[in-house]
Amino acid sequence: MKFGSLCLAAAATLALAGCGSLNSLTADVSSFGQWPPTRPLPRYAFERLPSQQTQPEFQARVEAAARPVLNRKGFVEADSPQKADVLVQVAAQARTLYSGYDPFDRWDGRFFGGFGGFWGGRGGIGLGMSFEPPITQMQVDVLIRDKASSQTLYETHATHRRAGGIVESLMPPMFEAALKDFPAQAISPRVVTVPIPESPKPVSTPASAPVLTK
């Protein structure tokens, strides 16, 4: 391995160290549209594109990651799509970068891949054999449409880069970052840092005291 490659890998690792600590996540966020100020937060239903319908188990996990964030923002999930006021599309995708990664190059806010992208690094870039640690770029996306008119009311994307592979458990904080400023307008793109919730610790059951027998 060339010395320059080692320097590049070290620089990338150091740069990504600023993208979040062990208990926080930093993402580049771009949001578009403006929620009507007089419109109350409505009932919603998830909407799946045909490409998402082909992978229902994965899409269910993506929706499960976004659901608590939407609920905290005041949305109420409808019992059925027919009772919803808005339709929400959510997506998650990733790609893995190897050699040639510029640690100072940020996502420019354009949405690559379109809704329905695959979380799994498809389309990753590899230049020959490389022993450098991979850099993974993960992205989540939210699109909210008025059900009656099909008008797009709000669109937001959050991208996070990390050294190593894909970590699916980071989807919830990434959706948190994507919707952090909703419904207010915010500068795009912008850097957003959110806490990573701690995993619930298992409750230990004290062992029963031994029974003494005579």
Buried (B, 14 or more C-beta within 10 A) or exposed (E): EEEEEEEBBEBBBEBBEEBBEEEEBBBBBBBBBEBEEEEEBBBBBBBBBEBBEEBEEBBEBBBEBBBEBBEEEEBEBBEEEEEBBBBBBBBBBBBBBBBEBEBEEEBEBEBBBEBBBBBBBEEBBEEEEBEBBBBBBBBBBBBBBBBEEEEEBBBBBBBBBBBEEBEBEBBBBBBBBBBBBBBEEBEBBBEBBBEBEEEEEEEEEEEEEEEEEE
